[in-house]
Amino acid sequence: MEKDRNDKNIGKKLDGRYEITELIGEGGMADVYRATDVVDNKTVAVKILKKEFAENEEFLRRFRNESKAIAVLSHPNIVKIYDVGFSERIQFIVMEYIDGITLNEYMEQQGQLGWKDAVHFILQILRALQHAHSKGIVHRDIKPQNIMMLRDGTIKVMDFGIAKFAREDGKTGTDKAIGTVHYISPEQARGAATDAKSDIYSVGVMLYEMLTGKKPFDTDNPVSIAVMHMQAKVPLPHTIRPDIQVGLEEIILKAMEKDPADRYQSARDMMDDLQTFKEDPDGVFGYYPELFGGDEPASDQFDGEEDDGKTRYYRTATEESDVPAEDPYYDDGGQDPYYDDEERYYDNDDYGDDDYEDDDDDEEESKSLFVPILSAVIIVVIVVAAVLFTTLIWNMLNNAAGTNTVEEAAMPNLVGMDFEEAKLQFKDRLDIREESREFNTSQPNGKIFEQDIKPDNPVKKGDTVLVKVSMGSQKVQLPDVKGWAYNDARQTIQNAGLFADKRSAYDETVEEGHVISTDPEGPAELEPGTYVRVTVSLGKNRNTVLVPNFIDMDWDLAKTMADGVGLMLAKNEVDDNAPMGKVLRQDTKVGEEVPEDTVIELTVSSGKKKDTPVRVMFNIPANANGLFHIELYEGGVAVTAGSSFNPEYAAGTTSLTVNGKDSTDMLAVLVNDSTGARANIGTYHIDFTTQSSQQMSGDIAEAFKQVTGGAAAPATTTAAAAPATTTPAPAAPAATEAPQPQQPQETQAPAPAETPAE
């Protein structure tokens, strides 16, 4: 508040129109004020350059050029520029006033954002950048502080091009004129050339911060941060926020690649990936396989009946297969029930009868062993015989039916696989042989592009599959066309089966319209259909400007803007319903690059309404005959006369068209071309605003009766305007007679018609 009281700009009225009321923001280059546009009665924001910049002539020249370039931008996610002002004492830009907060304030309030909110904001920022980049304008200072957020979540990007001029004016990366270095791209930190991909990097940093709540590189030393942007590896977002989706992490990392060639090449490319992610948040793009464990080995099409050499299976020692099978003749106690060690040790001749008893026991023991052994042998023989018999019958039946017992499996799709890899992967199942090697545009060199057994068809182990292997596309020759006239170079490139992508640049040595360089450079062998970027000379460098959009501006504002960007205006006034001074058209396309001091012709409204045509319709009595025409009079002066008509061929109606402004009453007079007789048809109210007409008084049937000297059948007379909708007019006072035509200055006025004597 203290600063507001001491601020000399508060209370000023710039250009007699913008009354400054409050300081609402401070920046390195300019202060931003709320102001009232007293002409349009609306609130605007006014950015006033600080003194150190306003006194630098070179800076002011470039700032004027930037202002006119920004004025070309028209996008719902970009803060709109209304006006610019340059004088010896003050330089300012008038822009759209945003009733909201900066994205930086919102992020500080929320901490980590949900992915839906983050993607919603980033998509709007990218749409704004895509529009600006398409106009050749790079922001160069994308950061949350330069982005406004409305209450409904709408994003507005502001301050296009400001950082560019700060750097050109000699400021360093640590100077506050550039602002924070937390979002600077590596090439900006190095002081190298920047382009649209620098903005992409900054967007990636913002998305990182939105989702993790932290900046990827953050220390107390701005120089250290800049060095980290150039050299340090980006900390993986999932190490800070483990629940972040892999696809979203891939988008962040690709946008923040150190090498601009590895980043998204346009805002549109990043938008496409974000849209794909929104549709499938669990999907991955495959830019960084290490984020999701790398590529999984291909599955075996033959159900893993044999080891494929990649997958390994192990069993634990607790599985039943590792424990010896139970023996039915083996007692858990470890003793044979048919053998007793103690009897053996006490066997001697002193016991007499015991010997006999022992022999009986041996005999019984022999008989006891023989029976189960014999039974087991018989069972085994029966089982083996049954198996052999069953197998024999099964084979006979299969042979009789012509079936094949060799195992079959579905044929895998080999197209797109490397030939050598395919042979190795399926070596135990298929005999893959090369039928031929041919040029092919669908597959790179060494890849299979055709197989003689279609995928999913049944194949047997050991079947031979013939495949065709690609040699890649047949190369075409790009010649060295440097120095050629562009049309000749383009025709040569197209004749070779390539495409020419024209770019323009100034060059001090190459003649205008001739090729400076190509990318790739010729001579070179290229794939058919390759795009060749051809840079064509615009001749020696001149100071040029982009033509702003003057349409819908007031003439005075357009004149101020033209002066600021170094253009001259010519006024062509025309009558139009638009307010006086409103620019209706311009003769040079918006955004076209033209030399300074080029004259742009603007078509401007004079404030006088233009004439509008109204078609007045008249119904003709059915029994009228002869040749007639109708005239219209306004204030006794002839306004227009219709062409002659014969009622027999007029299909019951005739009309005439009159031009004018606002509304008026006109008298319609019927004239008999044969006799010159005249009669008043009646008064018509014509409204040029609504393009309608209404008969107020009179009777056309009576008029025909008067000019023909006979009776005419009564007819209902109506008047309508084109378009078909007719606006009713107030009825004429009953006591008022239709005005009579007066003698015009150059037109023979009709005398009041008299009824012929009978």
Order of alpha helices (4+ residues) and beta strands (2+ residues): alpha-beta-beta-beta-beta-alpha-alpha-beta-beta-beta-alpha-alpha-beta-beta-alpha-alpha-alpha-alpha-alpha-alpha-alpha-alpha-beta-alpha-beta-beta-beta-beta-beta-alpha-beta-beta-beta-beta-beta-alpha-beta-beta-beta-beta-beta-beta-beta-beta-beta-beta-beta-alpha
